[in-house]
Amino acid sequence: MVTNSSALVISRHGSLARLNDLIIVDVPRLPALQSASVPGGNQIIVSNRIKSIVLGAATLAFVLSMTAAAFAQQRPLVTEDVDIIAPGSLRIEAGIDFVQKARFPVSGLTGDLTRAGVIGISIGLAPNVEVQIEGVAKNFLSINSRGASAIALSVPAGANSTNDVGDFTLWTKIKLRNETAHLPSLGFRFGVQLPNSNQARGLGLNQTNAYGQVLLGKKFGQNARVNTFGNLGIGILTAPTGLFTQNDVFTYGLAGIVRLNKQLSLAGEVNGRMDTRPGNGPLGTESQGEARLGMQVRASGLRFDFAGIKGLTKLSPRSGLTVGVTYDTPSIFTPAK
């Protein structure tokens, strides 16, 4: 409420009201203010300076909340957005994936896979720089069939399940230019996948792989309600069954997020990698791809998500479901300059 008064009048007992161009506000929970009563009355007077501070803080909170909505919104998608989170802030993502008929050509295992603890942590280091950690805390496979394995396995014959930690990837994302009226935003992301898994468990490959991606993004519609973005890059994958052998694959992703209202957004993508060699390429480096379609739901300061998954190649999982949650922290540290 804006008035031409020279002071803010606060009552101990009343509710917010206008009286002679003064704002009267109930403050039963502010004993320090209540003690400063005005003689002959039940009210205290706070200067315009304090009123300006209160209004300024409210305005700043509103602006920050609107700015946070403009940052990249990732899950349940895999394709990377160009936008960077605020410097000094963190984005923490966690989810669970359930996929049917997951195939592991190197170990020969096929079954229903549960990825428990699909983790992503992003750290804003500068207005155009972000570092990320992504991986799976634990993979569980319910074995449906078992073919010939190209490596020695520690999974007993006749076992109906196996599990292992996932391989984690470290990324650095750099935004190179902002979006204009006619041109998309542009960025670059490069990363390395670490050999955290135990290949003898039949799920991970325990290899070190390198990736580089060009990122593009363009927003459309009123208040940029449609956010489209895409990735195109290369992956240098170590061939797990060949000595001194690697396979260079193209990586791709095309995604979109449509904001339906303040709480709901529709999200979809096509994402994968394409083998550059004739045939299937070395075992463990074959072409893979999937499509995802789902929703983001904002509530209680969190962003919940879910999406259906459909495999696009013969070695991709047949279908699946992912659910998760994302929390964006406020700025918690000041990056070095």
C-alpha positions as semicolon CSV with decimal commas, in nm:
position;residue;x (nm);y (nm);z (nm)
1;M;0,000;0,000;0,000
2;V;0,147;0,338;-0,101
3;T;0,052;0,661;0,081
4;N;0,174;1,017;0,106
5;S;0,228;0,989;0,480
6;S;0,553;1,081;0,647
7;A;0,549;0,788;0,887
8;L;0,440;0,427;0,923
9;V;0,209;0,379;1,221
10;I;0,199;0,034;1,377
11;S;-0,075;-0,075;1,615
12;R;-0,029;-0,349;1,878
13;H;-0,383;-0,474;1,846
14;G;-0,535;-0,371;1,514
15;S;-0,516;-0,504;1,161
16;L;-0,375;-0,338;0,850
17;A;-0,585;-0,032;0,769
18;R;-0,568;0,325;0,641
19;L;-0,621;0,608;0,889
20;N;-0,566;0,972;0,797
21;D;-0,327;0,870;0,518
22;L;-0,126;0,652;0,762
23;I;-0,071;0,277;0,738
24;I;-0,164;0,089;1,055
25;V;-0,015;-0,259;1,087
26;D;-0,058;-0,523;1,353
27;V;0,273;-0,621;1,519
28;P;0,184;-0,855;1,806
29;R;0,505;-1,055;1,747
30;L;0,746;-0,762;1,754
31;P;0,797;-0,691;2,127
32;A;1,095;-0,467;2,059
33;L;0,872;-0,237;1,858
34;Q;0,583;-0,263;2,102
35;S;0,800;-0,128;2,382
36;A;0,844;0,198;2,194
37;S;0,490;0,319;2,252
38;V;0,377;0,673;2,190
39;P;0,253;0,859;2,500
40;G;-0,123;0,872;2,519
41;G;-0,166;0,605;2,251
42;N;-0,132;0,240;2,174
43;Q;0,085;0,286;1,864
44;I;0,446;0,339;1,760
45;I;0,583;0,540;1,470
46;V;0,849;0,399;1,237
47;S;1,033;0,635;1,006
48;N;1,002;0,641;0,629
49;R;1,354;0,500;0,614
50;I;1,245;0,173;0,773
51;K;0,939;0,162;0,548
52;S;1,168;0,205;0,245
53;I;1,389;-0,080;0,366
54;V;1,090;-0,311;0,409
55;L;0,948;-0,224;0,068
56;G;1,291;-0,260;-0,092
57;A;1,341;-0,605;0,061
58;A;1,000;-0,718;-0,061
59;T;1,076;-0,589;-0,410
60;L;1,414;-0,763;-0,413
61;A;1,258;-1,093;-0,306
62;F;1,003;-1,066;-0,585
63;V;1,269;-0,989;-0,846
64;L;1,484;-1,279;-0,730
65;S;1,190;-1,518;-0,746
66;M;1,112;-1,409;-1,102
67;T;1,479;-1,433;-1,202
68;A;1,506;-1,787;-1,068
69;A;1,226;-1,892;-1,302
70;A;1,436;-1,781;-1,599
71;F;1,729;-2,012;-1,525
72;A;1,779;-2,349;-1,691
73;Q;1,528;-2,612;-1,584
74;Q;1,675;-2,954;-1,651
75;R;1,504;-3,264;-1,512
76;P;1,340;-3,484;-1,636
77;L;1,536;-3,408;-1,955
78;V;1,890;-3,516;-2,043
79;T;1,953;-3,254;-2,312
80;E;2,147;-2,961;-2,164
81;D;2,004;-2,608;-2,159
82;V;2,235;-2,316;-2,243
83;D;2,130;-2,106;-1,944
84;I;2,352;-2,086;-1,635
85;I;2,239;-2,091;-1,272
86;A;2,317;-1,785;-1,057
87;P;2,678;-1,739;-0,938
88;G;2,727;-1,877;-0,588
89;S;2,416;-2,096;-0,603
90;L;2,367;-2,472;-0,630
91;R;2,118;-2,687;-0,812
92;I;2,059;-3,028;-0,654
93;E;1,874;-3,293;-0,855
94;A;1,778;-3,644;-0,749
95;G;1,559;-3,905;-0,913
96;I;1,484;-4,269;-0,986
97;D;1,462;-4,433;-1,329
98;F;1,277;-4,755;-1,407
99;V;1,345;-4,900;-1,754
100;Q;1,233;-5,226;-1,915
101;K;1,444;-5,453;-2,130
102;A;1,774;-5,276;-2,070
103;R;2,051;-5,435;-2,275
104;F;2,420;-5,466;-2,187
105;P;2,603;-5,597;-2,497
106;V;2,942;-5,639;-2,328
107;S;2,815;-5,859;-2,044
108;G;2,528;-6,015;-2,242
109;L;2,275;-5,930;-1,970
110;T;1,920;-5,813;-2,040
111;G;1,655;-5,716;-1,788
112;D;1,462;-5,449;-1,604
113;L;1,692;-5,178;-1,469
114;T;1,635;-4,948;-1,172
115;R;1,866;-4,648;-1,138
116;A;1,834;-4,549;-0,772
117;G;1,974;-4,207;-0,697
118;V;2,017;-4,037;-1,034
119;I;2,215;-3,744;-0,895
120;G;2,303;-3,408;-1,044
121;I;2,480;-3,119;-0,870
122;S;2,542;-2,790;-1,050
123;I;2,748;-2,501;-0,910
124;G;2,735;-2,149;-1,051
125;L;3,085;-2,002;-1,061
126;A;3,024;-1,695;-1,277
127;P;2,739;-1,541;-1,478
128;N;2,844;-1,759;-1,773
129;V;3,024;-2,055;-1,608
130;E;2,880;-2,361;-1,434
131;V;3,034;-2,690;-1,320
132;Q;2,833;-3,010;-1,285
133;I;2,856;-3,357;-1,133
134;E;2,623;-3,625;-1,268
135;G;2,591;-3,996;-1,201
136;V;2,392;-4,282;-1,055
137;A;2,439;-4,385;-0,693
138;K;2,327;-4,746;-0,754
139;N;2,205;-4,956;-1,046
140;F;1,990;-5,265;-0,988
141;L;1,918;-5,510;-1,271
142;S;1,655;-5,782;-1,255
143;I;1,802;-6,030;-1,505
144;N;1,558;-6,163;-1,762
145;S;1,806;-6,328;-1,995
146;R;2,178;-6,391;-2,014
147;G;2,380;-6,423;-2,333
148;A;2,749;-6,467;-2,404
149;S;2,974;-6,223;-2,218
150;A;3,283;-6,061;-2,369
151;I;3,439;-6,010;-2,025
152;A;3,475;-6,213;-1,706
153;L;3,179;-6,163;-1,472
154;S;3,142;-6,207;-1,097
155;V;2,767;-6,265;-1,136
156;P;2,701;-6,632;-1,049
157;A;2,538;-6,855;-1,308
158;G;2,165;-6,867;-1,248
159;A;2,163;-6,536;-1,055
160;N;1,846;-6,337;-1,113
161;S;1,988;-5,993;-1,026
162;T;2,301;-5,784;-1,004
163;N;2,385;-5,433;-0,888
164;D;2,666;-5,180;-0,909
165;V;2,747;-4,813;-0,862
166;G;2,720;-4,597;-1,175
167;D;2,995;-4,406;-1,355
168;F;2,999;-4,034;-1,268
169;T;3,069;-3,751;-1,513
170;L;3,229;-3,412;-1,441
171;W;3,118;-3,125;-1,667
172;T;3,205;-2,761;-1,726
173;K;2,948;-2,546;-1,909
174;I;3,029;-2,205;-2,056
175;K;2,771;-1,969;-2,203
176;L;2,937;-1,787;-2,493
177;R;2,661;-1,548;-2,602
178;N;2,312;-1,447;-2,497
179;E;2,005;-1,491;-2,710
180;T;1,898;-1,203;-2,934
181;A;1,573;-1,130;-3,115
182;H;1,685;-1,333;-3,417
183;L;1,975;-1,553;-3,302
184;P;1,986;-1,828;-3,037
185;S;2,203;-1,831;-2,728
186;L;2,525;-2,026;-2,766
187;G;2,730;-2,230;-2,522
188;F;2,984;-2,508;-2,493
189;R;3,009;-2,799;-2,250
190;F;3,290;-3,047;-2,205
191;G;3,325;-3,333;-1,961
192;V;3,494;-3,656;-1,860
193;Q;3,326;-3,976;-1,744
194;L;3,509;-4,147;-1,459
195;P;3,562;-4,524;-1,422
196;N;3,366;-4,574;-1,098
197;S;3,182;-4,897;-1,183
198;N;3,299;-5,258;-1,160
199;Q;3,270;-5,416;-1,503
200;A;3,257;-5,763;-1,345
201;R;2,912;-5,679;-1,211
202;G;2,784;-5,669;-1,569
203;L;2,635;-5,317;-1,572
204;G;2,906;-5,050;-1,598
205;L;3,211;-5,052;-1,825
206;N;3,467;-4,896;-1,587
207;Q;3,613;-4,679;-1,865
208;T;3,722;-4,317;-1,898
209;N;3,535;-4,128;-2,174
210;A;3,553;-3,767;-2,292
211;Y;3,275;-3,545;-2,433
212;G;3,238;-3,205;-2,595
213;Q;2,908;-3,040;-2,693
214;V;2,786;-2,722;-2,860
215;L;2,471;-2,587;-2,693
216;L;2,200;-2,376;-2,858
217;G;1,884;-2,224;-2,711
218;K;1,593;-2,005;-2,821
219;K;1,281;-1,891;-2,636
220;F;0,947;-1,807;-2,793
221;G;0,606;-1,675;-2,696
222;Q;0,481;-1,433;-2,436
223;N;0,719;-1,409;-2,140
224;A;0,940;-1,671;-2,312
225;R;0,695;-1,946;-2,216
226;V;0,840;-2,186;-2,476
227;N;1,206;-2,275;-2,419
228;T;1,375;-2,478;-2,693
229;F;1,735;-2,597;-2,679
230;G;1,962;-2,848;-2,848
231;N;2,304;-3,013;-2,822
232;L;2,540;-3,144;-3,086
233;G;2,878;-3,287;-3,000
234;I;3,125;-3,571;-2,998
235;G;3,204;-3,846;-2,752
236;I;3,539;-4,026;-2,742
237;L;3,454;-4,367;-2,597
238;T;3,711;-4,624;-2,491
239;A;3,631;-4,966;-2,639
240;P;3,612;-5,195;-2,334
241;T;3,702;-5,514;-2,525
242;G;3,975;-5,378;-2,755
243;L;4,331;-5,287;-2,662
244;F;4,426;-4,931;-2,762
245;T;4,087;-4,888;-2,929
246;Q;3,829;-4,612;-2,912
247;N;3,513;-4,513;-3,093
248;D;3,417;-4,155;-3,175
249;V;3,040;-4,106;-3,163
250;F;2,815;-3,809;-3,239
251;T;2,599;-3,696;-2,949
252;Y;2,273;-3,511;-3,006
253;G;1,974;-3,373;-2,821
254;L;1,669;-3,164;-2,908
255;A;1,438;-3,055;-2,628
256;G;1,160;-2,816;-2,536
257;I;0,987;-2,695;-2,220
258;V;0,647;-2,526;-2,244
259;R;0,533;-2,335;-1,934
260;L;0,160;-2,399;-1,897
261;N;0,113;-2,188;-1,582
262;K;0,307;-2,091;-1,270
263;Q;0,310;-2,447;-1,140
264;L;0,314;-2,674;-1,448
265;S;0,544;-2,715;-1,748
266;L;0,541;-2,973;-2,027
267;A;0,885;-3,114;-2,117
268;G;1,000;-3,338;-2,400
269;E;1,314;-3,437;-2,586
270;V;1,498;-3,674;-2,817
271;N;1,853;-3,752;-2,701
272;G;2,124;-4,003;-2,780
273;R;2,448;-4,090;-2,953
274;M;2,523;-4,218;-3,302
275;D;2,804;-4,458;-3,388
276;T;3,029;-4,331;-3,667
277;R;3,165;-4,670;-3,770
278;P;3,006;-4,913;-4,014
279;G;2,788;-5,171;-3,844
280;N;2,750;-5,158;-3,466
281;G;3,103;-5,045;-3,378
282;P;3,304;-5,187;-3,085
283;L;3,104;-5,354;-2,808
284;G;2,987;-5,103;-2,550
285;T;3,002;-4,802;-2,786
286;E;2,698;-4,872;-3,006
287;S;2,436;-4,618;-3,106
288;Q;2,174;-4,546;-2,840
289;G;1,883;-4,304;-2,815
290;E;1,562;-4,234;-2,630
291;A;1,265;-3,999;-2,626
292;R;1,121;-3,848;-2,308
293;L;0,789;-3,674;-2,247
294;G;0,678;-3,553;-1,907
295;M;0,589;-3,272;-1,669
296;Q;0,753;-3,036;-1,423
297;V;0,553;-2,938;-1,115
298;R;0,664;-2,648;-0,895
299;A;0,550;-2,659;-0,532
300;S;0,689;-2,570;-0,188
301;G;1,011;-2,425;-0,328
302;L;1,090;-2,749;-0,515
303;R;1,041;-2,867;-0,871
304;F;0,903;-3,220;-0,903
305;D;0,911;-3,404;-1,234
306;F;0,810;-3,723;-1,408
307;A;0,844;-3,850;-1,764
308;G;0,791;-4,155;-1,979
309;I;1,091;-4,300;-2,165
310;K;1,088;-4,472;-2,505
311;G;1,398;-4,634;-2,657
312;L;1,481;-4,540;-3,015
313;T;1,748;-4,796;-3,112
314;K;1,763;-5,174;-3,089
315;L;2,012;-5,157;-2,801
316;S;1,822;-4,891;-2,604
317;P;1,581;-4,983;-2,323
318;R;1,234;-5,058;-2,459
319;S;1,046;-4,820;-2,229
320;G;1,058;-4,670;-1,884
321;L;0,966;-4,402;-1,633
322;T;1,164;-4,139;-1,443
323;V;1,059;-3,936;-1,138
324;G;1,262;-3,681;-0,948
325;V;1,293;-3,352;-0,766
326;T;1,511;-3,042;-0,804
327;Y;1,607;-2,777;-0,550
328;D;1,772;-2,448;-0,648
329;T;1,949;-2,285;-0,355
330;P;1,986;-1,911;-0,312
331;S;2,337;-1,770;-0,345
332;I;2,535;-1,934;-0,065
333;F;2,890;-1,822;-0,147
334;T;3,068;-1,550;-0,342
335;P;3,283;-1,690;-0,625
336;A;3,635;-1,555;-0,660
337;K;3,678;-1,285;-0,925
